[in-house]
Amino acid sequence: MRVCHPSQVSIDRYVESGDCDSVLSVIDYVAISGTMERNVLEFADHLHEHFLYRCTMNDRGRYNVPSNPKEGYSIEMYKESIAEYEWPNGSYWVGARGGKVLST
């Protein structure tokens, strides 16, 4: 099962946000098939340092269903990361343009 997305943030952030694959996978397991045999989700081990609540995985390499509502189904970013990488005028992008700020 795979749900495509249009963002530039890796899909694992949306997977754990509850926005696509992980929620569908949980629904399939709990209410439909009762098996995880054919469910495979993408995990990318980068960008985690920008998010307040990171996903957790168990020792079998599966996402844990969060017991805390903020733990794992959130794509909330640190304010510092937003200030740095927000398009088009985050400090990263302004620096890449030699200090030029774009009007929005």
Summary of the structure (lengths in Angstrom):
residues: 104
radius of gyration: 16.7
end to end distance: 37.4
largest distance: 54.9
contacts: 229
relative contact order: 0.15
helix: 34%
strand: 4%
